[in-house]
Amino acid sequence: MKKIMSRLEGNKKAQIILFFIYVIATSGSLMLAQKSVVAFLLLLFSLLLLYFMSLSTKLKWLIAGVILIVLLPFSASQGPAYESYMEVSTLVGIYIAMALGLNIVVGLAGLLDLGFVAFFAVGAYTYGIFATNQAANFMPFGTYPLSGESFWFFIIAGCLIAALFGVLLGIPVLRVKGDYLAIVTLGFGEIIRIVFNNLDKPINITNGAMGLSSVTPPSIFGINLVYPSQFYYVVLVILGAVIFIVRRFEYSKVGRSWKAVRENEIAAQAMGIHLVRTKLLAFAIGASFSGMMGVVFAAKQTFVDPTSFTLLESITILVMVILGGMGSVPGVILGAAVVTILNLQVLTELTDWFNQLSLNGVISIPDALSPAKMQRFIFGGLLILFALYRSQGLLPAKQPTFDLKELKEEAEEEEIQPVISTAEKNVNL
């Protein structure tokens, strides 16, 4: 077996052939099975296999784009569970974008944030207020609700407003570290939720605990986006932009500054890194991604209320980052996908299956151990197993490595080159 794997590692053609056979088999089974969670998950698993293949990065992105844009929606559309699959895929994309935003704050900059869902709420309410009649209660001009075309403007607006709130959070916590930073950010998240919950008087802005209903769905070229299969492509475009931006930041001067602050603030400051600016930038950029997805979430659900933005949501997003691997973009993507699919599909399907067996009299499950009640327990147990056996995350962050000999040779060549060019000039003279 080891010989076969070692041969495959160096044989790109064999990898591509086996990969395409796997993709065709899983997509075909998803088309034929009509409703098969296993086939759906196996097709998604092909993206993880693609990550480990010895191909160029551009080719990997191209193949992943074909799978996500064409193959997955087409294969899922052949059965009655099409919208269900697209609903899960859309939520996976939303949580991946938020986890990548939190990864900037926690994974790269080393700032523990337990109130990250507050920025998600800011984005959701930013669109929800103006896409319902609620804005007419305090806006002296304009006609509300706004049309669905305004959704595209509010994606940018939600991004900027959430970034502003990120800066407002960052300013008072600049001198706070570790556990105290976690407590302050936790308090910030709860304050935002409570404010939205009680902002129905004296002027009714958020409609309080009743929430905002009948949010205007987005529209483009006169087509209203109301189905998960339509929102799937919106989320895919935004997610692609988020991944591109995060990857560019990771290896930029700013990204290196974040990592330096994470490792040692005093040493980073001694090397000329502006701590205040660096931390505020991390908070702002991380919050902006969450704000964008909050706008999408409000438009997709057509309902916004404070119960969607509890502390549990913040902890869940933090779990995604830790599970995948703090500071690792591929790891965070995998962690967010695993946690979301476990919560929304795998554990739910297992619960329904056990309930069906219990109703048919195949097995007898005590009420105290009913699958519905044990769902969170199973989820917690799985997280403990991951923490024990993959303490660095599913895909830990890889630091770029350099060959000292090559660097010395390059430095020597750079030193010799001016001498050679000067000698050539003298000869020409």
C-alpha positions as a Markdown table, in Angstrom:
| # | Residue | x | y | z |
|---|---|---|---|---|
| 1 | Met | 0.0 | 0.0 | 0.0 |
| 2 | Lys | 2.8 | 2.4 | 0.9 |
| 3 | Lys | 4.5 | 1.7 | -2.5 |
| 4 | Ile | 1.3 | 2.5 | -4.3 |
| 5 | Met | 0.8 | 5.8 | -2.4 |
| 6 | Ser | 4.5 | 6.8 | -3.0 |
| 7 | Arg | 4.1 | 6.1 | -6.7 |
| 8 | Leu | 0.9 | 8.1 | -6.9 |
| 9 | Glu | 2.5 | 11.1 | -5.1 |
| 10 | Gly | 5.0 | 11.5 | -8.0 |
| 11 | Asn | 2.6 | 10.6 | -10.8 |
| 12 | Lys | 0.3 | 13.6 | -11.6 |
| 13 | Lys | -1.4 | 11.8 | -14.5 |
| 14 | Ala | -2.5 | 8.9 | -12.3 |
| 15 | Gln | -3.7 | 11.4 | -9.6 |
| 16 | Ile | -5.8 | 13.3 | -12.2 |
| 17 | Ile | -7.3 | 10.1 | -13.7 |
| 18 | Leu | -8.2 | 8.6 | -10.3 |
| 19 | Phe | -9.6 | 11.9 | -9.1 |
| 20 | Phe | -11.8 | 12.3 | -12.2 |
| 21 | Ile | -13.1 | 8.7 | -11.8 |
| 22 | Tyr | -13.9 | 9.5 | -8.2 |
| 23 | Val | -15.7 | 12.7 | -9.1 |
| 24 | Ile | -17.7 | 11.1 | -11.9 |
| 25 | Ala | -18.7 | 8.2 | -9.6 |
| 26 | Thr | -19.8 | 10.4 | -6.7 |
| 27 | Ser | -21.7 | 12.9 | -8.9 |
| 28 | Gly | -23.3 | 10.1 | -10.8 |
| 29 | Ser | -24.5 | 8.4 | -7.6 |
| 30 | Leu | -25.9 | 11.8 | -6.4 |
| 31 | Met | -27.8 | 12.1 | -9.6 |
| 32 | Leu | -29.2 | 8.5 | -9.5 |
| 33 | Ala | -29.8 | 8.2 | -5.8 |
| 34 | Gln | -32.2 | 11.2 | -5.8 |
| 35 | Lys | -31.7 | 11.8 | -2.1 |
| 36 | Ser | -28.4 | 10.6 | -0.7 |
| 37 | Val | -26.6 | 12.5 | 2.0 |
| 38 | Val | -23.6 | 10.2 | 1.7 |
| 39 | Ala | -23.2 | 10.8 | -2.1 |
| 40 | Phe | -23.5 | 14.6 | -1.5 |
| 41 | Leu | -20.8 | 14.5 | 1.2 |
| 42 | Leu | -18.5 | 12.3 | -0.9 |
| 43 | Leu | -18.7 | 14.8 | -3.7 |
| 44 | Leu | -17.8 | 17.6 | -1.4 |
| 45 | Phe | -14.9 | 15.4 | -0.1 |
| 46 | Ser | -13.4 | 15.5 | -3.6 |
| 47 | Leu | -12.4 | 19.2 | -2.8 |
| 48 | Leu | -10.3 | 18.0 | 0.1 |
| 49 | Leu | -8.7 | 15.3 | -2.1 |
| 50 | Leu | -8.0 | 18.0 | -4.7 |
| 51 | Tyr | -6.2 | 20.1 | -2.0 |
| 52 | Phe | -3.7 | 17.2 | -1.4 |
| 53 | Met | -3.0 | 16.5 | -5.1 |
| 54 | Ser | 0.4 | 17.5 | -6.6 |
| 55 | Leu | -1.0 | 20.0 | -9.0 |
| 56 | Ser | -0.4 | 23.7 | -9.5 |
| 57 | Thr | -2.5 | 26.1 | -7.5 |
| 58 | Lys | -4.2 | 27.6 | -10.6 |
| 59 | Leu | -5.2 | 24.2 | -11.8 |
| 60 | Lys | -6.6 | 23.3 | -8.4 |
| 61 | Trp | -8.7 | 26.5 | -8.3 |
| 62 | Leu | -10.0 | 25.8 | -11.9 |
| 63 | Ile | -11.1 | 22.3 | -11.0 |
| 64 | Ala | -12.6 | 23.4 | -7.7 |
| 65 | Gly | -14.5 | 26.1 | -9.6 |
| 66 | Val | -15.9 | 23.6 | -12.1 |
| 67 | Ile | -17.0 | 21.3 | -9.3 |
| 68 | Leu | -18.7 | 24.0 | -7.2 |
| 69 | Ile | -20.2 | 26.1 | -10.0 |
| 70 | Val | -21.3 | 23.4 | -12.5 |
| 71 | Leu | -21.0 | 19.8 | -11.2 |
| 72 | Leu | -22.4 | 20.0 | -7.7 |
| 73 | Pro | -25.5 | 22.1 | -8.5 |
| 74 | Phe | -26.2 | 20.0 | -11.7 |
| 75 | Ser | -25.9 | 16.7 | -9.9 |
| 76 | Ala | -28.0 | 17.8 | -6.9 |
| 77 | Ser | -30.7 | 19.3 | -9.1 |
| 78 | Gln | -31.7 | 15.9 | -10.5 |
| 79 | Gly | -33.5 | 14.9 | -7.2 |
| 80 | Pro | -36.1 | 16.3 | -4.8 |
| 81 | Ala | -33.5 | 17.3 | -2.2 |
| 82 | Tyr | -31.9 | 19.9 | -4.5 |
| 83 | Glu | -32.9 | 22.9 | -2.5 |
| 84 | Ser | -32.0 | 21.1 | 0.7 |
| 85 | Tyr | -28.4 | 20.5 | -0.6 |
| 86 | Met | -28.1 | 24.0 | -1.8 |
| 87 | Glu | -29.3 | 25.3 | 1.6 |
| 88 | Val | -26.5 | 23.4 | 3.4 |
| 89 | Ser | -24.0 | 24.5 | 0.8 |
| 90 | Thr | -25.0 | 28.2 | 1.1 |
| 91 | Leu | -24.8 | 28.1 | 4.9 |
| 92 | Val | -21.4 | 26.4 | 4.7 |
| 93 | Gly | -20.2 | 29.3 | 2.5 |
| 94 | Ile | -21.6 | 31.9 | 4.9 |
| 95 | Tyr | -19.8 | 30.3 | 7.9 |
| 96 | Ile | -16.6 | 29.8 | 6.0 |
| 97 | Ala | -16.4 | 33.5 | 5.2 |
| 98 | Met | -17.1 | 34.4 | 8.9 |
| 99 | Ala | -14.6 | 31.9 | 10.1 |
| 100 | Leu | -12.0 | 33.4 | 7.8 |
| 101 | Gly | -12.7 | 36.8 | 9.2 |
| 102 | Leu | -12.3 | 35.5 | 12.7 |
| 103 | Asn | -9.1 | 33.8 | 11.7 |
| 104 | Ile | -7.6 | 37.1 | 10.9 |
| 105 | Val | -8.4 | 38.4 | 14.4 |
| 106 | Val | -7.6 | 35.2 | 16.4 |
| 107 | Gly | -5.4 | 33.1 | 14.1 |
| 108 | Leu | -3.1 | 35.8 | 12.6 |
| 109 | Ala | -3.2 | 38.7 | 15.1 |
| 110 | Gly | -3.7 | 36.5 | 18.2 |
| 111 | Leu | -6.6 | 38.6 | 19.6 |
| 112 | Leu | -9.2 | 36.3 | 21.2 |
| 113 | Asp | -12.7 | 37.5 | 20.2 |
| 114 | Leu | -15.8 | 35.9 | 21.8 |
| 115 | Gly | -18.3 | 38.5 | 20.4 |
| 116 | Phe | -17.6 | 38.1 | 16.7 |
| 117 | Val | -21.3 | 37.3 | 15.9 |
| 118 | Ala | -22.1 | 40.9 | 16.8 |
| 119 | Phe | -20.7 | 42.1 | 13.4 |
| 120 | Phe | -22.8 | 39.4 | 11.7 |
| 121 | Ala | -25.9 | 41.0 | 13.5 |
| 122 | Val | -24.8 | 44.5 | 12.4 |
| 123 | Gly | -24.8 | 43.4 | 8.8 |
| 124 | Ala | -28.1 | 41.5 | 9.0 |
| 125 | Tyr | -29.9 | 44.4 | 10.7 |
| 126 | Thr | -28.4 | 47.0 | 8.3 |
| 127 | Tyr | -30.2 | 45.3 | 5.4 |
| 128 | Gly | -33.2 | 44.1 | 7.4 |
| 129 | Ile | -34.2 | 47.6 | 8.7 |
| 130 | Phe | -34.1 | 49.2 | 5.2 |
| 131 | Ala | -35.6 | 46.2 | 3.4 |
| 132 | Thr | -38.7 | 46.4 | 5.5 |
| 133 | Asn | -41.2 | 49.1 | 6.6 |
| 134 | Gln | -39.1 | 49.5 | 9.8 |
| 135 | Ala | -37.0 | 52.3 | 8.4 |
| 136 | Ala | -40.1 | 54.5 | 7.9 |
| 137 | Asn | -40.4 | 54.9 | 11.7 |
| 138 | Phe | -37.2 | 57.0 | 12.0 |
| 139 | Met | -36.2 | 58.1 | 8.4 |
| 140 | Pro | -37.8 | 61.4 | 7.5 |
| 141 | Phe | -37.3 | 60.8 | 3.7 |
| 142 | Gly | -37.5 | 58.0 | 1.3 |
| 143 | Thr | -39.9 | 55.2 | 0.5 |
| 144 | Tyr | -39.6 | 51.9 | 2.4 |
| 145 | Pro | -39.0 | 49.0 | 2.1 |
| 146 | Leu | -36.3 | 49.5 | -0.5 |
| 147 | Ser | -36.3 | 47.5 | -3.7 |
| 148 | Gly | -34.4 | 44.2 | -4.1 |
| 149 | Glu | -31.8 | 46.0 | -6.2 |
| 150 | Ser | -30.5 | 47.8 | -3.1 |
| 151 | Phe | -29.2 | 44.5 | -1.8 |
| 152 | Trp | -26.0 | 44.8 | -3.8 |
| 153 | Phe | -25.4 | 48.2 | -2.4 |
| 154 | Phe | -26.0 | 46.9 | 1.2 |
| 155 | Ile | -23.4 | 44.2 | 0.8 |
| 156 | Ile | -20.8 | 47.0 | 0.6 |
| 157 | Ala | -22.6 | 49.1 | 3.2 |
| 158 | Gly | -22.8 | 46.1 | 5.6 |
| 159 | Cys | -19.1 | 45.5 | 5.1 |
| 160 | Leu | -18.2 | 49.1 | 5.9 |
| 161 | Ile | -20.5 | 49.5 | 8.8 |
| 162 | Ala | -19.3 | 46.2 | 10.4 |
| 163 | Ala | -15.7 | 47.4 | 9.9 |
| 164 | Leu | -16.6 | 50.6 | 11.7 |
| 165 | Phe | -18.0 | 48.6 | 14.6 |
| 166 | Gly | -14.8 | 46.5 | 14.5 |
| 167 | Val | -12.7 | 49.7 | 15.0 |
| 168 | Leu | -15.1 | 50.9 | 17.8 |
| 169 | Leu | -14.6 | 47.5 | 19.5 |
| 170 | Gly | -10.8 | 47.6 | 19.0 |
| 171 | Ile | -10.2 | 51.1 | 20.4 |
| 172 | Pro | -11.1 | 50.4 | 24.1 |
| 173 | Val | -9.5 | 46.9 | 24.1 |
| 174 | Leu | -6.0 | 47.8 | 22.8 |
| 175 | Arg | -4.4 | 47.6 | 26.2 |
| 176 | Val | -6.2 | 44.4 | 27.2 |
| 177 | Lys | -4.8 | 40.9 | 26.5 |
| 178 | Gly | -5.6 | 37.3 | 26.9 |
| 179 | Asp | -8.5 | 36.3 | 29.1 |
| 180 | Tyr | -9.5 | 39.9 | 29.7 |
| 181 | Leu | -9.8 | 40.6 | 26.0 |
| 182 | Ala | -12.1 | 37.6 | 25.7 |
| 183 | Ile | -14.3 | 38.9 | 28.5 |
| 184 | Val | -14.5 | 42.4 | 26.9 |
| 185 | Thr | -15.3 | 41.1 | 23.4 |
| 186 | Leu | -17.9 | 38.7 | 25.0 |
| 187 | Gly | -19.5 | 41.6 | 26.7 |
| 188 | Phe | -19.5 | 43.6 | 23.4 |
| 189 | Gly | -21.3 | 40.8 | 21.6 |
| 190 | Glu | -24.0 | 40.5 | 24.3 |
| 191 | Ile | -24.4 | 44.3 | 24.4 |
| 192 | Ile | -25.1 | 44.4 | 20.6 |
| 193 | Arg | -27.6 | 41.6 | 20.9 |
| 194 | Ile | -29.4 | 43.2 | 23.9 |
| 195 | Val | -29.5 | 46.6 | 22.1 |
| 196 | Phe | -31.1 | 45.1 | 19.0 |
| 197 | Asn | -33.5 | 43.3 | 21.3 |
| 198 | Asn | -34.6 | 46.5 | 23.1 |
| 199 | Leu | -34.4 | 49.0 | 20.3 |
| 200 | Asp | -38.1 | 49.1 | 19.8 |
| 201 | Lys | -38.7 | 52.1 | 22.0 |
| 202 | Pro | -39.0 | 55.1 | 22.3 |
| 203 | Ile | -38.5 | 54.8 | 18.5 |
| 204 | Asn | -39.2 | 51.4 | 17.0 |
| 205 | Ile | -36.0 | 50.7 | 14.9 |
| 206 | Thr | -35.4 | 47.0 | 15.2 |
| 207 | Asn | -38.9 | 45.8 | 16.3 |
| 208 | Gly | -37.3 | 44.4 | 19.4 |
| 209 | Ala | -37.7 | 40.7 | 20.2 |
| 210 | Met | -40.4 | 40.3 | 17.5 |
| 211 | Gly | -37.7 | 40.7 | 14.9 |
| 212 | Leu | -37.9 | 41.9 | 11.3 |
| 213 | Ser | -40.1 | 39.9 | 9.0 |
| 214 | Ser | -40.9 | 40.0 | 5.3 |
| 215 | Val | -37.4 | 41.3 | 4.3 |
| 216 | Thr | -37.4 | 42.2 | 0.7 |
| 217 | Pro | -35.5 | 39.5 | -1.3 |
| 218 | Pro | -32.6 | 40.6 | -3.6 |
| 219 | Ser | -33.2 | 41.0 | -7.3 |
| 220 | Ile | -31.0 | 41.2 | -10.3 |
| 221 | Phe | -32.1 | 42.0 | -13.9 |
| 222 | Gly | -35.7 | 41.7 | -12.6 |
| 223 | Ile | -35.3 | 38.2 | -11.2 |
| 224 | Asn | -36.0 | 37.8 | -7.5 |
| 225 | Leu | -33.6 | 35.6 | -5.6 |
| 226 | Val | -35.7 | 33.6 | -3.2 |
| 227 | Tyr | -34.4 | 30.0 | -3.4 |
| 228 | Pro | -31.2 | 28.6 | -1.8 |
| 229 | Ser | -30.0 | 27.5 | -5.2 |
| 230 | Gln | -29.9 | 31.2 | -6.2 |
| 231 | Phe | -28.3 | 32.4 | -3.1 |
| 232 | Tyr | -25.7 | 29.7 | -3.5 |
| 233 | Tyr | -24.0 | 31.5 | -6.4 |
| 234 | Val | -24.2 | 34.9 | -4.5 |
| 235 | Val | -22.4 | 33.3 | -1.6 |
| 236 | Leu | -19.9 | 31.6 | -3.9 |
| 237 | Val | -18.8 | 34.9 | -5.5 |
| 238 | Ile | -18.5 | 36.7 | -2.1 |
| 239 | Leu | -16.6 | 33.7 | -0.7 |
| 240 | Gly | -14.2 | 33.6 | -3.6 |
| 241 | Ala | -13.4 | 37.3 | -3.1 |
| 242 | Val | -13.0 | 36.8 | 0.7 |
| 243 | Ile | -10.5 | 33.9 | 0.2 |
| 244 | Phe | -8.5 | 35.9 | -2.4 |
| 245 | Ile | -8.3 | 38.9 | 0.0 |
| 246 | Val | -7.3 | 36.7 | 3.0 |
| 247 | Arg | -4.6 | 34.9 | 1.0 |
| 248 | Arg | -3.2 | 38.2 | -0.2 |
| 249 | Phe | -3.2 | 39.6 | 3.3 |
| 250 | Glu | -1.6 | 36.5 | 4.8 |
| 251 | Tyr | 1.8 | 36.9 | 3.0 |
| 252 | Ser | 1.7 | 40.7 | 2.8 |
| 253 | Lys | 3.5 | 43.1 | 5.0 |
| 254 | Val | 0.3 | 43.5 | 7.0 |
| 255 | Gly | -0.1 | 39.8 | 7.5 |
| 256 | Arg | 3.5 | 39.5 | 8.7 |
| 257 | Ser | 2.8 | 42.3 | 11.1 |
| 258 | Trp | -0.2 | 40.5 | 12.5 |
| 259 | Lys | 1.9 | 37.4 | 13.1 |
| 260 | Ala | 4.6 | 39.4 | 14.8 |
| 261 | Val | 2.1 | 40.9 | 17.1 |
| 262 | Arg | 0.7 | 37.5 | 17.8 |
| 263 | Glu | 4.1 | 36.1 | 18.8 |
| 264 | Asn | 5.4 | 39.0 | 20.8 |
| 265 | Glu | 4.0 | 42.5 | 21.0 |
| 266 | Ile | 7.1 | 44.0 | 22.6 |
| 267 | Ala | 9.4 | 42.6 | 19.9 |
| 268 | Ala | 7.0 | 43.6 | 17.2 |
| 269 | Gln | 6.9 | 47.2 | 18.5 |
| 270 | Ala | 10.7 | 47.2 | 18.8 |
| 271 | Met | 10.9 | 46.3 | 15.1 |
| 272 | Gly | 8.8 | 49.3 | 14.1 |
| 273 | Ile | 5.3 | 47.8 | 13.9 |
| 274 | His | 2.5 | 50.2 | 14.9 |
| 275 | Leu | 0.5 | 48.1 | 17.4 |
| 276 | Val | -2.6 | 50.3 | 17.4 |
| 277 | Arg | -2.9 | 50.5 | 13.7 |
| 278 | Thr | -2.2 | 46.7 | 13.2 |
| 279 | Lys | -4.8 | 45.6 | 15.8 |
| 280 | Leu | -7.5 | 47.9 | 14.6 |
| 281 | Leu | -6.9 | 46.8 | 11.0 |
| 282 | Ala | -7.3 | 43.2 | 12.1 |
| 283 | Phe | -10.6 | 43.9 | 13.9 |
| 284 | Ala | -11.9 | 46.0 | 11.0 |
| 285 | Ile | -11.1 | 43.5 | 8.2 |
| 286 | Gly | -12.4 | 40.5 | 10.2 |
| 287 | Ala | -15.6 | 42.3 | 11.0 |
| 288 | Ser | -16.2 | 43.4 | 7.4 |
| 289 | Phe | -16.4 | 39.8 | 6.2 |
| 290 | Ser | -18.9 | 39.0 | 8.9 |
| 291 | Gly | -21.0 | 42.1 | 8.1 |
| 292 | Met | -21.2 | 41.1 | 4.4 |
| 293 | Met | -22.5 | 37.7 | 5.2 |
| 294 | Gly | -24.9 | 39.1 | 7.7 |
| 295 | Val | -26.6 | 41.0 | 4.8 |
| 296 | Val | -26.8 | 37.8 | 2.8 |
| 297 | Phe | -28.2 | 35.9 | 5.7 |
| 298 | Ala | -30.9 | 38.5 | 6.3 |
| 299 | Ala | -31.9 | 38.4 | 2.7 |
| 300 | Lys | -31.9 | 34.7 | 2.5 |
| 301 | Gln | -33.9 | 34.1 | 5.7 |
| 302 | Thr | -36.2 | 37.1 | 5.0 |
| 303 | Phe | -36.4 | 37.3 | 8.8 |
| 304 | Val | -34.0 | 38.7 | 11.4 |
| 305 | Asp | -34.3 | 38.5 | 15.2 |
| 306 | Pro | -31.8 | 38.7 | 18.1 |
| 307 | Thr | -32.0 | 35.0 | 18.8 |
| 308 | Ser | -29.9 | 34.3 | 15.7 |
| 309 | Phe | -26.9 | 36.1 | 17.2 |
| 310 | Thr | -26.3 | 34.5 | 20.6 |
| 311 | Leu | -23.0 | 33.7 | 22.4 |
| 312 | Leu | -23.3 | 30.1 | 21.1 |
| 313 | Glu | -22.9 | 31.4 | 17.5 |
| 314 | Ser | -19.7 | 33.2 | 18.4 |
| 315 | Ile | -18.3 | 30.1 | 20.1 |
| 316 | Thr | -19.3 | 27.9 | 17.2 |
| 317 | Ile | -17.4 | 30.2 | 14.8 |
| 318 | Leu | -14.4 | 30.1 | 17.1 |
| 319 | Val | -14.6 | 26.3 | 17.2 |
| 320 | Met | -14.4 | 26.3 | 13.4 |
| 321 | Val | -11.2 | 28.3 | 13.5 |
| 322 | Ile | -9.6 | 26.2 | 16.3 |
| 323 | Leu | -10.7 | 22.9 | 14.8 |
| 324 | Gly | -9.4 | 23.7 | 11.3 |
| 325 | Gly | -6.1 | 25.2 | 12.5 |
| 326 | Met | -5.6 | 28.8 | 13.7 |
| 327 | Gly | -3.8 | 30.9 | 11.1 |
| 328 | Ser | -4.4 | 28.3 | 8.4 |
| 329 | Val | -6.7 | 29.4 | 5.6 |
| 330 | Pro | -7.3 | 25.9 | 4.2 |
| 331 | Gly | -7.7 | 24.6 | 7.7 |
| 332 | Val | -10.3 | 27.2 | 8.6 |
| 333 | Ile | -12.2 | 26.4 | 5.4 |
| 334 | Leu | -12.2 | 22.7 | 6.3 |
| 335 | Gly | -13.1 | 23.4 | 10.0 |
| 336 | Ala | -16.0 | 25.6 | 9.1 |
| 337 | Ala | -17.3 | 23.1 | 6.5 |
| 338 | Val | -17.0 | 20.1 | 8.9 |
| 339 | Val | -18.8 | 21.9 | 11.8 |
| 340 | Thr | -21.6 | 23.3 | 9.7 |
| 341 | Ile | -22.2 | 20.0 | 7.9 |
| 342 | Leu | -22.1 | 18.1 | 11.2 |
| 343 | Asn | -24.7 | 20.4 | 12.7 |
| 344 | Leu | -27.0 | 20.9 | 9.8 |
| 345 | Gln | -26.9 | 17.6 | 8.0 |
| 346 | Val | -25.0 | 14.6 | 9.5 |
| 347 | Leu | -26.3 | 14.8 | 13.0 |
| 348 | Thr | -29.8 | 15.8 | 11.9 |
| 349 | Glu | -30.0 | 12.9 | 9.5 |
| 350 | Leu | -28.7 | 10.5 | 12.2 |
| 351 | Thr | -31.4 | 11.9 | 14.6 |
| 352 | Asp | -34.1 | 11.3 | 12.0 |
| 353 | Trp | -32.9 | 7.8 | 11.3 |
| 354 | Phe | -32.8 | 6.8 | 14.9 |
| 355 | Asn | -36.3 | 8.4 | 15.4 |
| 356 | Gln | -37.6 | 6.4 | 12.5 |
| 357 | Leu | -36.2 | 3.1 | 13.9 |
| 358 | Ser | -37.7 | 3.9 | 17.3 |
| 359 | Leu | -41.1 | 4.6 | 15.7 |
| 360 | Asn | -41.0 | 1.3 | 13.8 |
| 361 | Gly | -40.2 | -0.6 | 17.0 |
| 362 | Val | -36.8 | -1.8 | 15.7 |
| 363 | Ile | -35.0 | -0.3 | 18.7 |
| 364 | Ser | -36.2 | 1.2 | 22.0 |
| 365 | Ile | -34.5 | 4.5 | 23.0 |
| 366 | Pro | -35.3 | 6.0 | 26.5 |
| 367 | Asp | -36.6 | 9.5 | 26.4 |
| 368 | Ala | -33.6 | 10.8 | 28.3 |
| 369 | Leu | -31.3 | 9.4 | 25.6 |
| 370 | Ser | -33.4 | 10.5 | 22.6 |
| 371 | Pro | -31.3 | 11.5 | 19.6 |
| 372 | Ala | -32.8 | 14.9 | 19.5 |
| 373 | Lys | -31.5 | 15.6 | 23.0 |
| 374 | Met | -28.2 | 13.9 | 22.5 |
| 375 | Gln | -27.3 | 15.8 | 19.3 |
| 376 | Arg | -25.3 | 18.5 | 21.0 |
| 377 | Phe | -23.7 | 15.8 | 23.3 |
| 378 | Ile | -22.5 | 13.9 | 20.2 |
| 379 | Phe | -21.2 | 17.1 | 18.6 |
| 380 | Gly | -19.3 | 17.9 | 21.8 |
| 381 | Gly | -17.8 | 14.4 | 22.0 |
| 382 | Leu | -16.6 | 14.7 | 18.4 |
| 383 | Leu | -14.9 | 18.0 | 19.1 |
| 384 | Ile | -13.1 | 16.5 | 22.1 |
| 385 | Leu | -11.8 | 13.7 | 19.9 |
| 386 | Phe | -10.5 | 16.2 | 17.4 |
| 387 | Ala | -8.9 | 18.2 | 20.1 |
| 388 | Leu | -7.1 | 15.1 | 21.6 |
| 389 | Tyr | -5.8 | 13.7 | 18.4 |
| 390 | Arg | -5.5 | 16.8 | 16.2 |
| 391 | Ser | -4.5 | 19.4 | 18.7 |
| 392 | Gln | -3.0 | 21.7 | 16.0 |
| 393 | Gly | -6.1 | 21.5 | 13.9 |
| 394 | Leu | -7.2 | 19.4 | 10.9 |
| 395 | Leu | -4.9 | 21.4 | 8.6 |
| 396 | Pro | -2.3 | 23.2 | 10.7 |
| 397 | Ala | -0.8 | 26.5 | 9.5 |
| 398 | Lys | 2.4 | 25.9 | 7.4 |
| 399 | Gln | 5.2 | 28.5 | 7.9 |
| 400 | Pro | 7.1 | 29.2 | 4.7 |
| 401 | Thr | 10.5 | 27.4 | 4.8 |
| 402 | Phe | 13.7 | 28.7 | 3.1 |
| 403 | Asp | 16.9 | 26.9 | 2.2 |
| 404 | Leu | 19.8 | 28.8 | 3.8 |
| 405 | Lys | 22.3 | 27.6 | 1.1 |
| 406 | Glu | 20.1 | 29.0 | -1.7 |
| 407 | Leu | 19.7 | 32.3 | 0.2 |
| 408 | Lys | 23.4 | 32.6 | 0.7 |
| 409 | Glu | 24.1 | 31.8 | -3.0 |
| 410 | Glu | 21.5 | 34.4 | -4.0 |
| 411 | Ala | 23.1 | 37.0 | -1.7 |
| 412 | Glu | 26.6 | 36.2 | -3.0 |
| 413 | Glu | 25.3 | 36.6 | -6.6 |
| 414 | Glu | 23.7 | 39.9 | -5.8 |
| 415 | Glu | 27.0 | 41.1 | -4.3 |
| 416 | Ile | 29.1 | 39.9 | -7.2 |
| 417 | Gln | 26.7 | 41.2 | -9.9 |
| 418 | Pro | 27.5 | 45.0 | -9.3 |
| 419 | Val | 31.3 | 44.2 | -9.4 |
| 420 | Ile | 30.9 | 42.4 | -12.7 |
| 421 | Ser | 28.8 | 45.2 | -14.3 |
| 422 | Thr | 31.3 | 47.8 | -13.1 |
| 423 | Ala | 34.2 | 45.8 | -14.6 |
| 424 | Glu | 32.3 | 45.5 | -18.0 |
| 425 | Lys | 31.8 | 49.3 | -18.1 |
| 426 | Asn | 35.5 | 49.9 | -17.5 |
| 427 | Val | 36.5 | 47.4 | -20.3 |
| 428 | Asn | 34.1 | 49.2 | -22.7 |
| 429 | Leu | 35.6 | 52.5 | -21.8 |
